[in-house]
Amino acid sequence: MADRLRLQPKHREVLEALLREYLPDVDVWAYGSRVSGKSHDGSDLDLVLRGPGLSEIPIGQLGDFEEAVRESTIPFLVEARDWARLPERFHREIERNHVVLEANASSNTENNGWISLRLGDDCAKIGSGATPRDGKDA
């Protein structure tokens, strides 16, 4: 999944460190061109920040995070939006196609029955999915 967002590991590590420092109790979803596959290495990274209980994130906290990202070694624009301040129609669009970067248990956000995993969490190895020749389950 990391490749899907076209994030180099060193940039992802910086971003994750900044998220832990400035937004420790916030769920972070990526959306936009880096999720849809219509990006390149220099495309901006669109993030939506979902505060605990989907409450608004204090403006000062958002500003501190944005300033830290600008001053970091990340060579592309990172745009962070507060979920609580976005219109409902935008919520639906993001929910259709996003990648969870950070899922913090303390946020207690409901995700419509979906399970959120951190980008980079271990996944089971996916097999070929081939059907056995005799038509029976293996």
Number of C-alpha atoms within 10 A of each C-alpha: 12 13 9 12 24 18 19 12 11 10 15 17 13 14 21 14 13 18 21 13 12 16 21 16 21 27 26 26 26 22 21 20 15 22 19 13 11 10 16 12 12 11 17 16 20 18 22 23 24 26 24 17 13 18 15 14 20 10 10 9 12 17 13 14 19 17 11 16 20 14 10 13 12 17 14 14 13 16 13 18 17 20 23 17 13 11 9 11 8 10 13 10 12 18 13 8 13 19 24 18 22 23 21 20 11 13 17 15 17 11 9 7 6 7 9 16 15 16 16 10 8 8 7 6 6 6 6 6 6 6 10 9 8 7 7 7 7 7
